[in-house]
Structure formats: C-alpha cells, structure tokens
Amino acid sequence: MGYLHIFDPRKGHSTVTWDPEVEEAVKQAERIFKEKLSDPVPRYAYKVPKGNAAVSERITEFDPQAEEIYVIAPMVGG
C-alpha cells in the first residue's frame, strides 16, 4: 500500500492511498500527484521510506512502488 500525503496551504492535509497492484488506483494517485506538482502554488515531492524521513529523496515523477510520498509547498518567510 502506498500513501500520497498532500500538504496544501489552503486546504490542509489530505492522503491518497493506492495498491501498487491495482492499475486504476495507481493511475488515480499518479494523476493527483501530477496535478499537485503542476499547480500554480509551487510544490515539491519527496519519496520517504515508511517511518524514516531522515532518508527522503526528492522526486519529480510518481513512483507507484514508493511506500510514502509527501507533496509540500515550501515555507515562505515574512
């Protein structure tokens, strides 16, 4: 089971799950991933081994075999 965590500055946190062996679920998660990265609000995606954020890897393509993917907007100061 894969988890796509989306942190949106306007809408908060949401999670999409997919089973890598279910083609339709993978397509839906990939579609959402691409939507979020192409949004006018800049976002970054990171692949994280479940429970180990210390070894995250920035990605630009959806990985259906990833355990967890985080899509976040960069922090801005002010």
N, C-alpha and C positions, 0 to 999 in steps of 0.2 A: 504494500500500500504506500502510495506517495502522497505527500502533503504540500500544497502550494499555499503559503501564508502571504497574504497581501495586506500591507500596512498603508492605508490611504489617509492623507492628512485631512480630507474632508469627510470620509465615511467610516474611518476607524479600521479595525482589523477584521478580516474575513479569511476563511480557509476553504480551499477546494481540495477534495481528495480524489485519487484515481487508483485503479488497479492496473499495473503495467501490462497485464494480460488481456485487458478488455479494451479493444481498439477504440470504441466510441468514447469511453471515459478518458483515454489518453488524448484523443483529438479535442475534446472539450477543454481539458486542462491546458493543452497547448494553445488553443485559441485564446483563452483568458490570459495566459502568460504573455502572448504577443500583443494583445490589446493593451495590457497594462504598461508594457515597455514602449509602446508607440504613443501613449497618452501625452498630451502637451505638458503635463506635470512630469519633470524628469524623474526617472526611477532606475534603480539598479537591482539586479537579481543575483542571488548567492545560493549555491548548492551547499547544503550542510549535511554531513553525516548525522543521523538521528542522535540528538543529545550531545553533540560535540561541536559547538560553534567556533571553537578555537581553530578548527581546520577548515573553515569555509573557503569556497572558491567562487570568484565572480564569474558569472556566465552570461552569454548573450543569446544562446539557443536553449530551447526547452530540452531537458533530459528526462525521458519517461522512466528511466531506471533510478533516478535520484530518490533518496528517502524523504528529504525535505528541501523545498526551495522557498526562499524568502524574497519578496519583492518589496523594496522600500524606497521612499523618497528621501533624498539627502536632507540633512538638517540645515536650516539657514539661521544665521545669527542676526541680531538686531539690537 
